[in-house]
Amino acid sequence: MAAAVSLPPISSKNSNTKTTKYLSPPHSAEIKHIRLQLDPLRLHEPARTKLSTLETQRIMIVFDDLVRKIELVEYLPIIVNNMDLFKNILDQNTVAEIDRHNRLKAAYESGHSLKSISNMLMSQQQTEKAAYHYYIQQSIRNILRDILHKNRFDIIKETLSSNDLLPPQKEVMKILKTLRESAMERFLTTPNEEREKVEELTNLNDRLISNERVIRKLEKELNDAIQERDTEVGK
């Protein structure tokens, strides 16, 4: 709430009788109590805490799966270079798939030829480089599928974090997580809650505009009073 400003008494040099002038406070009706919140978009938290439809549940499952896969792709080189930390976390099939991926990647980087894909090259007229890319992509998909299917993502992340191996979060991950929060809030919000939120935001904006007008008026009155005081003192 804006506060009234009181100025010290003003003495007149031209009269034996001292006159006192004060800045009159604005009318109370002009000053409205405004309750500000840190995030106006969260004026009303959704009453629901769980998704109520299969469609929204499936959307969030797919979204969460995408985020985990992107994170795992970032973790994969660290896992390969620190396999001793994960030998008791990953099963033999996943470890074997990671080993095959690592050998495939090393062969590609060293320029070795892949005889096993000669038929593919001839039938689809693909270059050997394109074939390498295809096999590496399939290898990554297989690794991600194994880890997620066996619910090893959380323990892998915890292991990386406890050993200070967790890579810094990229900007795209921050954006995706923010998008997830927005989508979840939107799915949990009912139509009535959405209308109430819009009305509250509109009212908040109106109160802010009114408050700015009161502040400008007070500033003008203060400046006028200071100028008047300076004029009286200068006489």
N, C-alpha and C positions, 0 to 999 in steps of 0.2 A: 504494500500500500504506500502511495506517495505521501510524504510527511510535509506538514506546513513548515515554512521557513520563517523564523523570527529574526529581525534585525535589531541592533542596539538603538537606543533612543537617539534622535537627531536634535541637536541644540541649535537655535538660531542666534546669530551674532547681532542682529539688528534689533533685538527686543530684549528687555530685561526679563521678560517672562519666557521661560523655556517651553518650547512646544515639543511634544513627543509624537512621532509618527511610526506606525508599524505596518508591515505588509500584511494585509488582511488575508487570512487563510481562505482557500477555495471552499466552496460549498461541499458538504460531505457527499451530496448526491453525485458530484462530479468525479469522486474518487471511488472506484470500485475495487473490491478485493479480488485479486486475480491469483488463482492457484496454478502455478506452472509445473509441468511435469518434464522429466528429463527426455522422454521420448513421446511426443504427441501421438505417434502411430500406435502406441500401446496403452491408450487410455482405457481400453476395455480388453482384458484378457478373456479369451474364449472360455465359455463355461464348460465345453466339452474337453476332455483330456485324451480321448481316443478317437481314431478315425472310424466313422460309422458305416462306410460303404466299401464294398469290395473294390470298386474302381479306384478310389483314393488310396486304399491300402496297397494295391498293385503298383500304382504310380510311385509311391514312396519306396516300395521294395526295389523297384527297378532303379530308382534314383540312388538309393543307398548302395546298391550293388555296383553301380557305375563309379561312385566315389571310392569305394574300397578297391576296385580294380585299378583306378588311376594311382591310388596310393601304393598298391602292391608293385606296379610297374616301376615306381621310384625306389622301392625297397629291394627289388630283385638284384641289382648289382651288389648291394651291400650284403645281401644274404649269400650270394655266390662267393664273395671274398671273406665271409666269416661263417663258413659252413659248420665249424666246430660248435658254434653256439646253438645251432638248430638241428643237430643230429638226433636229439631226443624229442624234438618238437614235430619234425616232418617225418612222414612214413617213408618206406623204402621206394615206393613208386614215385612219390614226389621228388625225392632226392635223385632218383635215376633220371627223371624228366629234366630236372635242373642241370644235371651233368650232361645230358644229351644237348640241351640248349647251349650250354657253355662251349662244348666241343664244336657245335655247328657255328656258333659265333666266331670262335677262334679260326675255324677253317675259312670262313668268309673273309675275315680280316687278313689272313695270310695268302689269300688268292688261290686256295686249293680247288680243284674241280670236283664236282659232285657227280659221280657216275650213276648214282641211283635215280637221278632225275632226267636222264637222257631222253626217256620216252616222253616225258612232259614237255621238254624243250622242243622235241620234234613235232609232237601233235598240236601244241598250242602256239608254236613259233615264239616261245618266250626266251628272253636272254637268260644267261646263267645268273646274272645279278638279280633279275626279277624273281627267279626261282628261289634263290637264297632268301630274298625278302619274304616270300610266301612261306617257306618252311620255318623261318625264324618267328614270323607272326603266329603261325599255328602252334609252335612250341611255347610261346608266351601264353597263348590262350589256354593250352593244356595245363600249364603250371598254375595259372590263376584259377582255373576251374577246380583243380585238385585242392588247392589251399582253401578256397571259399566253401567248397562242398564239404570239406572235413572240418570246417569252423576253426581254422588255425590263424585267422587274421588277427584277432585280438591279442593272442599270446605272442605272435610275431612282433606286433607293434610294441607290446610291453617289454619284450626282450631287447629290441632295438633301443627303446627309451632308457632302460635300466643300464645299458652299456654305452650310453652317450653316442649312439650311432644313428639316431633318428634324424633324417635330413630336415633342413628348415622347410617350413610350409610354403609352397609356391602361391603366387597371387591367384592362380586359377582355382586352387583348392579353397582359398578364402572366399572367393566369389561363389563357388558351388555350395559351400556350407551356408553362406548367407542366403542364397537362393532356396536352399532346403528349409531353413527356418521360416522364410516368407511363405513358401508353399504350404508348410505344415500349419502355420497360423491361418492361412486362407482357407484350408480344408476344414479346420476345426471351427471356424467362425460361422455362425448361423446368419441367415439373411437379416433377422431382427437386430442382431449384434452389429452387423455391418452398417445398417441404417443409423443405429445409435452412435456408432463411431464417427460417421460422416457428420451427423448433427453436432456432436461434441467438438469436432475439429472446426466446424463452421463457427460455433459459439466462441471457441477459444480465439480464433482469428479476429472475430468482432471485438472481443474484450481487449486483445492486444492493440488493435487500432485505437480503441477508446482510450486506453492507457497512454498511448503515445501522444494523443491530443492533450491529455491532462498534463503530461510532462512538458510539452511545448508551451502550454499556457503558463505553467509555473516558472519555466525558464524565462519567459518574456516578463512576467511580473517581477521576478528577481532582478533581471537586468535593468528594468525601469526603476526599481527601488534603489539599486546601487548607483545608477546614474543620478537620481534625484538627491541621494545623500551626498555624492561627490559635488554636486552643484551647490548644495547648502553649505558644505564645509568650505568650499572655495570662495564663498562670499565674504 
